[in-house]
Amino acid sequence: MALIPRMLRPSALIRRKAINTGFLGPSMLWKLIGVLVFGRSTIKKFFGKNPEVIDVSSLGSGRVMQLTTSKPLSRRSRKKMVRDGVTPRTIKGDRALAQLWAESKSRSAS
């Protein structure tokens, strides 16, 4: 399946039209559409589920390990894991694993 070039995609056309006739022109309708189109990503960035830093550990001289989550689990996925018999990961458990890993690396380095 061939992809449509980026400049001809409907979302790009709507964004371009909103900027040209709305923000830079007199049309209130396109200003509203522009706020909806550009505001959605901004709101998602501030209020969406973002990766969070769990722990930052020093591994020796000039080496640092930062442990982050890829994406917080949703309530639905946590319930499904519990139903399947798998215990969901917690920040406390991940921090303990990171600490054990850092200690094992420091012992093997010395």
Protein Blocks (a to p, Z undefined) as FASTA:
>chain_A
ZZddfklgmklmmmmmmmmmmmmmmblklmmmmmmmmmmmmmmmmmmccdddfbdcdebe
hiacddddfbdcdfklmmmmmmnopacddfklmmmmmmmmmmmmmmmmZZ
